[in-house]
Amino acid sequence: MQADLALGTCRGLPGATEGYPFGAGALVFKVAGKMFAIAHDSRISLKCDPALAIVLREAYPAVTAGYHLDKRHWNSIELDGSVPDDELRDWIQDSYDLVVASLSRAQRRH
């Protein structure tokens, strides 16, 4: 199941934490207190470079603008198996890397 792959990938990233700050329906993954993924229903929302976000939305019907998020910086992906697993893993890693790159040097050390 692709949801298991997505959740396992998020959980395996260094320093990743998870919780339900918005209630039971949305599992949020953070690094150093900043969100990089939100799993809800059969979707996962990921941070994305704005230019790449548009390209991915045009290339994959399962990718849409972030659900209840900043549409410019977040994509939501329907976990229906239409996106190759390797692509999904790469997108999760990219989301994580975007957040880590925004952290201060002190935050990255912890």
Secondary structure, 3 states (H helix, E strand, C coil): CHHHHHHHHHHCCCCEEEECCCCCCEEEEEECCEEEEEEECCEEEEECCHHHHHHHHHHCCCEEECCCCCCCCEEEEECCCCCCHHHHHHHHHHHHHHHHHHCCHHHHHC
